[in-house]
Amino acid sequence: MRHGQGLRGRDGVIADGHDGVGPLFDWYNNGDRAVVLGDPSRVSRVTPASADYLESAVAPARAMVCGRHLFDITDGWGGVPPAGEHVFVVTHEPPEEWAWAGKAPFTFVTEGVEEAVARAKAFAEGADVSVSAGVVGDQAIRAGLVDELHCNVVPVLFGSGKRFFGGFEDVPVMLGNPRVIEGDRVLHLMYPVEKP
């Protein structure tokens, strides 16, 4: 644009309004290198740069914390963690009739995100713990529980949908300079979260 005018975009969504991810996850299957993050039946085929990112920054996580909404829309990934060895689900009420209840490595935590992260950290025994985006991720950031924030930026604007930070509107959280890995149709950004 001319004369100092600029066009600003604000999207930052993790799914459309119906929980569809559409082209947001296309980069998980746009290459030749196979990567498995937890479930051996879920093989991603990504570019070398994205494979290096996934293997070094995502695969080391032993536990995952997510919210009940993500658990429900994935049906708990069929009872197999999508990454790591165990999933801690933040929920007001555990599911009563889940096909894999009592058999899958999932723990339902009704005491909130702080308790879920504490349990996940205890399980991980010093290894990484991942926290999903959305409301649970927002709560974990605000509680000061997140050390590093990963954003995978893809060239698509949904215009509306589920926000990455789930409605973050409190005091700004300062992030350090990112480490950047350029993939094919994805930019992997890893920001250290500055503690107050």
N, C-alpha and C positions, 0 to 999 in steps of 0.2 A: 504494500500500500504506500501511497505517496504522502509527502508533507508531514512526516513524523507520526502519521496515524498507524495504528497497529491492529491486528486482529488477534484477539485473545481467545483461546479455547479452554474450556474446563470440562473435562469428561471424567476421567479417573474412576471408571466403573469396573466391576469384576464380573458382571453378568447383566443381561438385559432385564427388563421388568418382569419377565417370566422365568427367570433363573437360567436362561440359555446363555452359553458362552460363545457360540458361533465362532467367528474368526479369531477370538482372543486366544484360543489354545491351538491354532493351526501350526504354530512353530514346534509343537510337540511331535509332529509327524512330517516335517519338511526336509529331512536329511537322511543320511545313510548310516549313521552311527547309532547302535542300539544302546539304550540306557534303561536300567531297571532300578526303581527307587525303593521298592519294598515288595509289592506283589509281583511275583514272577510272571503272572499272566498279563500284566500291563507293561508292555514294552513300548517305550517311546523311541522313535527314530528321528534323531535331530542332527543338526550340523555339528561339526567338531567344536566350534566355539560354545554352543549351547550345551553340548555334552560335557565339556570341561567345567562349565558353570554348575550343571546339575550334579556331577560327580564330586566336585569339591565343596560346593556350598549347600546343597540340598540333601544328598544321599547320607552324609554323616549324622543326620538327626535320627536319634533312636526313638523319640516319642513325638507325638503331634497333639496339639490342643485345638479343638474346633468347637463350633456352636451346634446346637440342636438342629437349626435350619439346614446347615450344610449336611449334617448327618442324615436328615430326612430326605433331602432331594437326591442323595446318592444311595439311599437305602443302606447306609453304613458300608458302602463299597463291598457289599456281599460278604461282610464279616472279615475282610482282609484289609489291613491298613494300606492306604495308597502309597505311603512312604514311612520308613521306620518300622518299629516292631509293635507299637502300642498306641492307641488313640484314646485321649481323654476328652470326653464330650461334656461341655458345659450345658446344663439343662435345668429347667425347673422340675421336670418329671421325666424319669427314665422311661423308655418305651416299654410297654407291657407285652406286646406280641411281636417282637422282632425275631425273625427266624434263627438268628445266630446268638441269641441271648444266652449267656453263661458258657458259650463255646468259643467265642471270638475274643481276641485281645483288645477289648474295649472296656473302658471304665466310665461310668456316668457320674458326673460330679454336680451335685445340687447346691454346693456351698459357694459357687461363684468362680470367676476366672482366676483369682489369686490362688485359691485352693487347687484348682485344676493344674495350674502351672507348677505349684509346689509338688504335687503328686507326680507330674510328668518329669520334673527335674530329679526327684528321688529315684524314679524308675530308670532314667537315663544315666545315672551314676557318673555325672561329669561330662557326658556326651551332649551334643546339641539337642535342643527341643524346638520344634517349629510351632508357630501359632498361626492359624489361618487368618485371612483378611476378613473384613466385614466388622460386625458388631463386637465379636470376641477379640479380634485384633485391636480394635479401637480401645476397648476396655483394658487390654494388656498394656498398650502404649501409655494410656493415661495413668495406670497404676505403677509405671516405671519398671515394668517387667521385661521390656524388650531392649536388647543390646544392639541389634542390627535389623534394619528394615530392608527387605528385598522387594523391588518393583520390577516387573517385567513389562516393558512398554512396547505395545504393538501398534502398527499404523492403521488404526480404525477408531472412529468416534461413534459411539452409540447414541449420544445425546442425552440419554436418561437411562436409568437402571439402578442396580445395586451398587452403592458406593464402596470403594476400596476400603475407606476408613470408617464405614458404617455410621457416619453422622458426626464425625469429630468436629466439635465446635468450641472446645475449651481453650485455655491458654495455649499459645503455639508451642509445639515441641520442636526443638532445634535439632537438625541433623547435620552430621559432619559431611565432608567431601565424599562423594561416592566413588567406589570402585566400579568401573564400567567395562562390560564385556559386550561386544557387538556380535550378535548372532544374525541369522538371515530372517528378516521380518520381525525381529525382536531385539530390544536393547535391555540387557540385564543390568540393573543398578542396585548396588548394595551400599546402604547408608549406615554409618554408625549413629546410634541415637545418643545425643548428648544428655547426660544426667544433670538435673538442676543442682 
